[in-house]
Amino acid sequence: MGRLDGKVALITGGARGIGAAEATRFVAEGAQVVVADVLDAEAATVAGRLGDAAAAVHLDVTDLDSWNSAVATAVDHFGHLDTLVNNAGIVRVGLIESMDVEDFRAVLEVNLVGTFLGIQAVVPALRDAGGGSIVNTSSTAGFIGYAGLGAYGASKFGVRGLTKTAARELGSSGIRVNSIHPGGTDTPMVHSATFQLDPETAFVGQPIARIGRPEEIAALAVFLASDESSYSTGAEFIADGGALSGPS
């Protein structure tokens, strides 16, 4: 018996990184999963590997019509929807004084507005299912500032606040809303030329002195999607190797 038997989850940014790890772990725990992404071929590959328990759908998280279509696909394909994992995100690096405002807006649109639209789009389906769980991906950058990550930090602080408000508004409908806050995690984002993080040196000062694995974040998402977390809402769950525990 899996921890997510009978659950149907829509996972954004599911084509790679943490999202792909979440899709894989959810299916292993008995869920049916919609792998949603703008990277259509990669999403189809992930869903194909997971078999009949998964389906791929194109989703631009900045577009409400795209969200409505993805939710309808989930319900039509699997019969209902009771879990949303808002995982899609982008990063742009730049100091506040010199960052292009369009880059700043792009990060907010995907990371924060996309999360808002996702919550808005899935609420009717989750109510129809009798309740459910929304898991919003924030970051350690939702707790502290990092130089050069003004846009990213603003979006992740925003996700943290939006999560608490949504939990207040949706609790009476049986919908729980929580945020997860990964530290540095071994994903394509971290290894991109834009981000330029050195995994060999970036984590030496934290208690668990290594980069995180996508599977470790996925395990946290499983807990929050499952009935094991039935008394948790509006809460923050950190998986950062102890980076926020104190100065290195």
N, C-alpha and C positions, 0 to 999 in steps of 0.2 A: 504493500500500500504506500503510495507516494504522498508527500506532504501537500501537494497541490492537486490531488485527484479531483476532477470535476470543475476545475478552474479554467477559465479562458482569459488569456492575457494579450493585450496589445502592447508591444515593446517598440519604442521609437529608437532610431539610430541602431537598429538591430542587425545591420549588415556586417558590423565588425566591432572589435574592441569589447567594451563592457556589455554593450547591447547584444552582441552575438553570444557572449558567454552566458548572459541571462537567458536568452532564448534556449540555449542548449540545456542549462540546468533546470529551467522550468519544465521542459518536456521530460527530462529524466525524472522529475518529481511528480509526473502524472498530468501536467497541464497541457492544454492545447494553446498554441501561440500564433499570433499574427506578427510577422517580422516586417516592420514598417521602416522605410528609409527612402531617401532620394536616390540612393545607389541601387538601382533596380536589379542589375545583374548579380551584384554581391548579395543582396537580400534573397534573391531567388536561389542562390547557391546554398545559403544557410538553411533556408526552408526546405530545400530538396534533401539536404543531408539529414534533416530531422524527420522526414517522412510525412505520413498522413496527419500527424499531430501538429503540423505547421503549415502556414500559408504566407506568402509574401505579398505585400501591397505597397504601391508607391505612396509616399506621404511627404509632402512639404509642410513642415510643422508651422510655418508662418502663414499658412493659408487655411481659413476655416472650412472652405468647401472641400479641400483635400482631407481635412480631418473628418468631416462628416462622411465622406466616401469611405475612408478607412474603417470607421466605426461600423458603418453599414455592412461592409465586407466581412468584418469579424462576426457580426450577429448572423448574417446570412449563411456564412460558411460553417460556423460552429454552434449556432443556436442561441447564444447569449454572450454577454461580455461582463466580467466582474472585476477585472484587474487592468490597470493602466500603469506602465512604467515609462515615465517621461525621462528618457535617457539622452535623446539627441542633443548635441551641443557642438559649438565651435569656439575657437579662441583666436584673438588677434593680439599681437604683442606691440606695445608702444607706450612711451611716456605720455602722461596726460597733456602736457604742454605742446606736444608735437603730433599727437595722434589725429588722424583724419576722422572727422565726425562721422563719415559714412561707415568706416570700420567699427566705430563705437556702436552705431545704430544697428549694424548687421549682427553683432554679438547679442545685443539686447533682443532683437527680433527673434533669433533662433532660440536662445537659452531661456529667456524670460517670457516674452510674448508667446512663444511656442508652447511653453508649459501652461500658461494661462488658457490658451485656446484648446489645449488637450483636455484640461479639466472641464472646461465649458462643454466640449463636444461629447465627452463620455458620460456625463452625469445622468442624462435620461436613460441610457442603456444600463448603467449600474443600478439606478432606481428600479428599472424593470426586472433586474435580476435579483432584487431584494437586498441590495447593498453590495459592498465590495471594498477594494483597496486601491488607492492611488499612491504610487511611489515616485517622488520627484527627486531627480539627481541634482544635488547642489555640489559642494566641494569644500575642502578646507578653506578655499578662497571665499566661502560664505561666512567665515568667522574672523579671518585676519586679512590684512592687506599684503599684497605682493607687488613690489615695484615692477612696472611694465605691464601689469595685468589689471589696469583700471576698469576696462570694459567688462572683462571676464568676472572680476570681483563684484562689480555692480550688479551684474546679472545673477550671480550666485547668491549674494546677499538678498536680492529680490526674490529668488526662488524660495529661500528660507522663510521670508515673511509671507509670501503668497501661500505657502504650505500651511502655516498656522491659521491664516484667515479661512482657507478652504476647509480645514478641519473643523473650525467653529461653525461654518455655514452648513456643512454636509453631515455632521454627526447624527442629526436626527433622522437622516435617511439611511443610516446604517453604513455610510461610506467613510472609511478611515483614510486619512491623508498624512503621510509622513515624508521626511526628507532623508536622503543618505548623502554622506559627505566623504567622498573618497579623498585620500591624499594622492600623491603621485602614483599613477598606475600604468602598467606596461601596455600601452595602446598606441595606435598610429598617431594620435594627437600629440602624445609626449615625444614621439620620435620624429615629428615633422620638423622641417627646416625653420618654420615660423616659431616654434616653441623653443627649440634649442636647449633642451634639458639633458644634462649628462647623467645617466643613471648610475654611473660608476662612482660619482662623487656627491650627488645631490642629497643622498639619504644617510650619510655616515653619522650625522649628529643626532639622529632620532633613535628611540629605544629599540625598535625593530629596524635594523640598519640595512634596508633593502627597498627596492621598488615593489609596489603592490602588484598582485596578479588579478586580471579581470575576474577570474573564478572566485576570488575572495569577496569581491563586491557583489557578484551574482548571488553568493550564499546569503548575504544580508538582504538582498531583494526578495529572495525566496521566503525568508522569515517574515518579512513585512507583507508579502502577498498571502501568506498562509494564515490559518485560523490560530496559529500559535501566538500571533501578535494581536489578538482580538481586543486587548485593552490598551493598545497603543495608538494614539492619534495626535497630530500636531507636534510630533516629537522629532528629534534630530538624532541620527544614528551615524557614528563616525567610524571609518575604517582607514586609518592614516599611519599605521605603524608607530603611533605615539607622538607624531609630529606636533600636535597641539597640546601635549602634556606639559610643556615648559620649554624654556630656552635651551638650545643645544650647547 
